[in-house]
Amino acid sequence: DSTYYVFAYSWTPEFCYGQPTYAGCKNPQAFWGTYFTLHGLWPQYSNGGYPATCTTEAFNSSIPTSIGWNDMTQYWPNVQYLETDSSYDSFWEHEWTKHGTCSGLTQQDYFQNTLNLIKSFGTPKSVTAAVGGTISAASLRSDFGGAEYVSLQCTSGKFLNGAYTCWSKVNNLPTAQIVCGADVQKEDTCTASTLTVTSF
């Protein structure tokens, strides 16, 4: 089966609204309050569904440091733990084990290219401008390329908590934004026409 990538963003203030006791939610980085962070880069079958846990290659805990710890914790944080906690890298380990092992990339390339993607294709200005207020769901979909190119994620249909965009997989790398598969489009959970962009 041919595969493409689902690129999953998180809106940390909304995630933290439901997890107020998490270490990173008690003391969030300012960046997380105005920009999407990473959830993951997920191989997806073009005709629906996705592969998972494709190899037994264990997560290499030296990778985040070699890529840049500050970049990893800013763009791809694990808000459940303090950075000094030995469990902090459990989120990255999960993403590598479940999804990265199906990418065909080395761990270094998987994490680096995912970081590169959020740096070059990050948060629409409209989201940052709407923090603490509301945004039109239709205009946000348009800002992401159009309704077929993004699957917005909401709590209770109206509180923005993330987004999925879709990317062609060329030489195993996410290369160009493409129309999302029908199953990914159906995962859009933002049913309201006006969405709330939660602030910390």
C-alpha positions in Angstrom: 0.0 0.0 0.0 1.2 3.5 -0.8 1.6 5.8 2.2 1.6 9.5 2.9 2.1 11.3 6.2 -0.4 12.8 8.6 1.2 15.7 10.4 -0.4 16.2 13.8 -0.4 19.5 15.7 -1.5 20.1 19.3 -2.9 23.2 20.8 -1.3 22.9 24.3 -3.5 25.4 26.2 -6.6 23.4 25.4 -4.9 20.1 26.1 -3.7 21.5 29.5 -7.3 22.7 30.3 -8.1 19.0 30.7 -4.8 18.2 32.5 -4.2 21.1 34.9 -1.9 19.0 37.2 0.6 18.1 34.5 4.0 19.6 35.2 4.3 21.5 31.9 0.7 22.7 32.2 1.5 24.3 35.6 4.5 26.1 34.2 4.1 26.3 30.4 6.6 27.8 28.0 5.3 31.1 26.5 5.7 29.7 23.0 3.0 27.0 23.6 0.5 29.8 24.4 0.6 31.2 20.9 1.8 28.5 18.6 0.9 24.9 17.8 3.2 22.2 19.1 3.9 18.8 17.7 1.9 15.6 18.3 3.6 13.5 15.6 4.3 12.5 12.0 2.2 9.5 11.2 2.5 7.2 8.1 -1.0 6.7 6.7 -2.3 4.3 4.0 -3.6 6.1 0.9 -6.7 3.9 0.9 -7.4 4.3 4.7 -5.9 3.1 8.0 -2.3 3.2 9.0 0.6 0.9 9.8 1.9 0.8 13.4 5.0 -0.6 15.2 6.7 -1.8 12.0 10.0 -2.7 13.6 11.4 -3.5 17.0 14.0 -0.8 16.9 14.2 0.8 20.3 14.0 4.5 20.9 17.5 6.1 21.1 17.4 8.5 24.1 20.4 10.4 22.8 18.6 11.6 19.7 16.7 14.6 21.3 20.0 16.0 22.6 21.8 15.5 19.2 18.9 17.3 17.4 18.7 20.0 20.1 17.0 19.6 23.5 15.6 23.2 23.5 14.1 22.7 20.1 12.6 19.4 21.0 11.1 20.7 24.3 9.8 23.9 22.6 8.2 22.3 19.6 7.5 18.8 20.7 7.0 19.0 24.5 5.8 16.3 26.9 3.8 18.5 29.3 3.0 15.5 31.6 6.5 15.7 33.1 9.3 18.1 34.1 12.2 18.1 31.7 14.4 16.7 34.4 12.1 13.7 34.9 13.5 10.4 33.5 10.0 9.8 31.9 10.1 13.0 29.9 11.2 11.3 26.7 8.3 8.7 26.9 6.2 10.8 24.5 8.9 10.8 21.9 9.6 7.1 22.5 5.9 6.3 21.9 5.8 8.4 18.7 8.9 6.6 17.4 7.8 3.1 18.4 4.3 3.4 17.0 4.8 5.7 14.0 8.4 6.4 13.3 9.3 2.7 12.9 6.9 2.8 9.9 8.5 5.8 8.2 11.5 4.1 6.7 13.7 6.9 8.2 16.4 6.7 10.8 15.5 8.1 14.2 17.7 11.2 13.6 16.0 11.9 10.3 12.5 11.1 11.6 12.7 13.6 14.5 14.7 16.2 12.6 12.4 16.3 9.6 9.3 16.4 11.8 10.8 19.4 13.6 11.8 21.0 10.3 8.2 20.7 9.1 6.6 22.5 12.0 9.3 25.2 11.7 8.5 25.8 8.0 4.7 25.0 8.1 3.7 26.1 11.6 0.8 28.0 13.1 -1.4 30.1 10.9 -1.2 33.8 11.9 -5.0 33.8 12.4 -4.7 31.3 15.2 -2.0 33.3 17.1 -4.1 36.4 16.6 -7.2 34.7 18.0 -5.7 33.4 21.3 -8.2 33.9 24.1 -10.9 34.6 21.6 -12.6 32.9 18.6 -11.9 32.1 15.0 -14.1 31.0 12.1 -13.7 27.3 11.4 -14.1 27.9 7.7 -11.4 30.5 7.6 -9.0 28.4 9.7 -9.5 25.5 7.2 -8.8 27.9 4.4 -5.6 29.1 6.2 -4.4 25.5 6.3 -5.0 25.1 2.5 -8.7 24.3 2.4 -11.1 21.9 4.0 -9.7 18.8 2.1 -6.2 19.6 3.3 -6.8 19.7 7.1 -8.7 17.8 9.7 -9.3 20.2 12.6 -9.4 18.7 16.1 -11.7 20.1 18.8 -12.9 19.3 22.3 -16.7 19.4 22.6 -16.9 20.4 18.9 -15.7 23.9 19.4 -12.5 24.2 21.5 -9.5 23.9 19.2 -7.1 21.3 20.4 -5.1 20.5 17.3 -5.1 19.8 13.5 -4.0 17.2 11.1 -2.4 18.1 7.7 -1.3 15.6 5.1 2.0 15.4 3.2 3.3 13.4 0.3 6.0 10.8 1.3 8.9 11.0 -1.2 12.1 9.1 -0.4 10.4 8.6 3.0 10.4 12.4 3.7 7.3 14.7 4.1 7.6 16.7 0.9 4.5 18.6 -0.1 1.1 19.2 1.4 -1.6 17.1 -0.2 -5.3 16.4 0.1 -6.0 14.2 3.1 -7.5 10.8 2.7 -11.2 10.4 3.2 -10.7 8.7 6.6 -8.5 11.5 7.9 -11.0 14.2 6.7 -13.7 12.3 8.6 -11.7 12.7 11.8 -12.4 16.4 11.8 -14.1 17.0 15.2 -14.7 20.8 15.0 -18.4 20.8 14.3 -19.1 24.4 15.4 -18.7 27.2 12.9 -16.9 29.4 15.4 -14.1 27.9 17.4 -12.6 29.0 20.7 -8.8 29.3 20.8 -8.0 28.7 24.5 -5.3 30.7 26.3 -3.3 29.6 29.3 
